[in-house]
Amino acid sequence: MTAILLNCIGALSIVGAVIAAVKGNNTMLFTNDLMALVTVMVLGASFGWGIMWTAPVILIWQGGIYLIAKYLSASFFSSELVTEISIVGGFLIAATGLSMMKVKNLKTLNLLPSLLIPIIFFIIKDLI
């Protein structure tokens, strides 16, 4: 789960897929995937073969964001929304780091629904 959190919560994971879908520029997406590869290799050395299950999750996550941005609503992914999701993702990554270093035992998976708060906020904002 740590590898999934580290690879799917970051801003580059979201922004890269959106820019690839909207502008056709895959540079950010490839950069994110290269960093994910390095992260998974390091975590794989520590946690073993279970880390290979992060690949389908990353594919579904980034592929889903890509398809939503490409075919449903590219205008919904404004810079403000991506910034807010990045802020929440940064806190979740920091919480994961604190748990990994055993500074504070935080249940990061219980905090994952917080990623929906900016999305719900911007949906309500667009409706008003």
C-alpha positions, 0 to 999 in steps of 0.5 A: 500500500505504501508504494501505491500511495507514493505513486498515485497521490503525487501531483505529477501523477494527476497533472501528467495524465491531464496534460497528456490527455489535453495537450498531447505532451507526455513528458510529465507522465513519463517523468512520473513513471520513471520516478515511480519505477525507481521508487518501486525498485527501492520498495521492492528490495525492502518489501518483496514481490508484493510491490508488483501489484502497484503496476495495475493500480497505477495503470488504472489510476493514471489511465482513468484520469487520462480518459476522464480528461480526454473524453469527459471534461478537460476543463474540469481539471483547472489549475486550482483543482490540481493545486488543491489535490496536490496540497492534500496529496502532499499531506498524505505523502508526509503522513506516509513518510512519518509512518514509515520512519515510525515517528507517528503511526498514522493510518494513511489509508483512512485519509485517502477519501480526503482526496475527494474533498477538493473535487467535491468542492469544485463540483459544488463551486461550478454548480453555484 
